[in-house]
């Protein structure tokens, strides 16, 4: 096993270095969010999702290649019965410095202490509105209060890296006031994520897309200050204010040069490596996950095919690549 401080060997043709993996462990989701699965999850294949042993091989391999952060995503990752065991598995690898989870919060209140004790270091909870009626309209679930209770429990039990993800939608949740009120006395980062067009959401995108720049302008006018990016941080521009415990993050994939700072790769729940969320190709790794003796071949395939990673996505041309819904590889 390589030194835990090794620089990532994952470098593409544009000198971008990758130390962050988003690992989907299921495509299943129990919410019906307007922008992702408005009709609920529909299975598109009979293939099984990654097993515990296959996940172990992935973590070991990418850790040895210099990856330092793993984010577990879905679908909804908390629907995996062995989620706690997967977190414990990742925590055994000293080279992995940050174990993160993105969840809709459905099981947060009952399980966060267990996950934290297993080794979870960072938590992202998707909350698209703090207004119960709007939350239900967007997600198809009347669960806002229990999810917020779960966030409060996370903070009370020592989770120091808690973020709220809000997909920005024109006329639904683009009013800053409610969000600012909620983070004023809570040490969380609320992140507005620009709505992204997929191959199944063109009409929804056309109706609800609004640029994150409009939120950014309001923040600057109200005295918010842009922070320097932290180690292993994602693409968010983070703003802070002396009068608020919380922070505001902006993820704006339609902004100029967004892809220049890309630092993450994605693995689907069926073992395919996606070099871009909206890429046109994926590399199947699963045939090399069955035997530890294939580790060298697995590394070679990853490093060789990394050269196909494009310089940018093509969302501006309404080209979403292979993605039908964001649940396929965790957004």
Secondary structure as UniProt FT lines:
FT   TURN            4..5
FT   TURN            13..14
FT   STRAND          20..24
FT   TURN            34..36
FT   TURN            38..39
FT   HELIX           52..64
FT   TURN            65..66
FT   STRAND          69..73
FT   HELIX           77..79
FT   TURN            81..82
FT   HELIX           83..91
FT   TURN            94..95
FT   STRAND          98..103
FT   TURN            106..107
FT   HELIX           108..118
FT   STRAND          122..126
FT   HELIX           132..139
FT   HELIX           144..156
FT   TURN            157..158
FT   STRAND          162..168
FT   TURN            170..173
FT   HELIX           176..183
FT   TURN            184..185
FT   STRAND          189..194
FT   TURN            199..200
FT   HELIX           202..208
FT   HELIX           212..221
FT   TURN            222..223
FT   STRAND          225..226
FT   TURN            231..232
FT   STRAND          237..240
FT   TURN            242..243
FT   STRAND          247..251
FT   TURN            253..254
FT   TURN            256..257
FT   HELIX           258..261
FT   STRAND          264..267
FT   TURN            269..270
FT   STRAND          272..274
FT   TURN            277..278
FT   STRAND          283..284
FT   HELIX           286..288
FT   HELIX           292..294
FT   HELIX           295..305
FT   HELIX           306..308
FT   HELIX           315..317
FT   TURN            321..322
FT   HELIX           326..328
FT   TURN            329..330
//
